[in-house]
Each structure stands twice: as C-alpha cells, then as structure tokens.
C-alpha cells in the first residue's frame, strides 16, 4: 500500500427486507480488523450546547462550536473479524459501519502543512 494511504477494501450491502447491514472485508495478510456498527435511536436526546473552540496555531481560528447529545452516534455492535452484520431494530434511526484495522499509517505528509 502506498505511503499515506489507508484503504480497506470491503463489500457493504443493506438488505431492505430484513433491515440488515452486512460488511465483508477483503483481508490483507497479518492485518486484523474490527467492524463497528454505529447509529442513533429514534428517541435520542435532541439537546445541544455551545462552547468556545479556541485558536490552534495559524490554521484554525476561534469559533463557537456546538456539542450534541451522547445519544447520537453510539456503538450498537462490534465484531472482530472480516465479516459482520447488524439487523436494525425498530427504534434505530440509522446505522453505519466503520471498519478499522491494525495497519498503521505512519507517514502522513499532509499533516505537516497544518502545523
């Protein structure tokens, strides 16, 4: 894999009839995978609060940020492996899959331009 790239090849399918999200990862040798299903329930807490987001270096100005409830984007299910599925409950608003691997990208040249 080229330096600075971190791409996990996978097949993702949503089966409408069963409301099931299926993920299959094309594994690389000596790499381990974790598949997380993340979503929000329909009755989530809609409260927000604002906060001061300070200046960082010369590339990020001060601004007012918005913090959302911890009910948004919670982990519904986690699988260690190359294949996983999650069947949506009736009160799930949405679900998405996040795939992570033990493959670490050490060379990130784009970050040096941000500091």
N, C-alpha and C positions, 0 to 999 in steps of 0.2 A: 504494500500500500504506500502511495507517495507521502512524503513528509507533509504534515499539516492537515491531512485528510483523515476523517474518521467516519466511514460509511459502513453501515451494517445492511447487507442485502437481505431482504425479507419479503415474504408474501403476506399480505394482510387482507382478510376477507370479512365482510359483515353479512351474516345470513339473516335476512329480513324476517323470514318465517319464524325462526327460533330466537331472534334478537341476540345472536351470539357473534362476538368479535373473535376471530381466530388469527393467530400470528404464527408463522413458521419462519425461522431464521436459517439462512444458508451459512452454516458454521465455517469458521476458519480453524486451522489446526492449532491446538494448545490455547484456544481462547474460550472463556466461559461467559455465558450470557444470563441476563436477568430480564424478565419481561414484566413490567408493571402496568396494571390497568387502573387508570386514574379518571375520576369523574366527579359529578356533583349530583346530589339528590334533589328532587323537585321541591322539597320543603326547606331549602337551605336558608340560612340567616342572611338577609339582604343588607344588613347594616354595614356602613363604611365609616372610616375616619380619615382625616387628613393629617399629614405630618410634613415637617420640613426635611427636604432632601438636600444635604449640603453640597457645596462645590467639591469636586475631586479633580485635582490637577488643573490643566488648562482646557481639557476637552469636555467636561461636564459642568454646566452652570447650576447654580442653586435653583431649586424649584419646589413647589408644593406637590407632594405625592398623595396617592390615595391607597389606603390599606383596606383590603376586603376581608370578609369573614373567613375563618379557618375551615368553614364548611365547603368552600369552593376548592375544587381540585384535590380531593382526598384520594388516597390509595385504596382501591376496592379489593385488589387481589395481586399477589406477586408469585411468579413462578421462576425457579432457577432451571434453565434448560433452553432448548431451541424450539420448543413448540408449546403454545399455551392458548387457552380460550377463556372467555368470560361471557356468561349469559346475563344480559341486562335484567335487573329487577324492575318491577312495575314502577317503582318510585325513582329510578335513575333518569336524570335529565339528559345526560350524555355519558359516553365513555370513550377514552382514547388509550392507545398503547404507547408505552415508552420502553425502548429496548436499550439496555446498557451492556457493556462488555468489559472484560478485564484488559482489553487492548488500550494502553495509554498512549495518547498523542503528546509527545514531549516537546516537539518543535512547533511553536505557534508564532510565526513571524509577524502576523497581523497585530498581535498584542503590543509589540514594541512601539508601534506607531501611535498607540493610545496613551502611553505614559508620558 
